[in-house]
């Protein structure tokens, strides 16, 4: 069973719901950041797999790969782009105008 993708779907759905409840909209900067972290994930995860530094138990992943990186690994950068603004808005200091 593909445990990683199931866990990722649950966590990403929760993050998206929180983002919508907080009325956060993706800006152009978010889209650019998403593209960059997806590209970096593709490059570095593939290098790690191709160099046999890491490997994945095939019973835990779908088996679909982009270059050498499992598709499940791309959920983490997507989650980071969605959840970071939520955490920032929730815990960040309010701007005060003097």
Helices and strands as residue ranges (DSSP letters): H 3-21, H 28-50, E 65-66, E 69-70, G 71-73, H 74-91
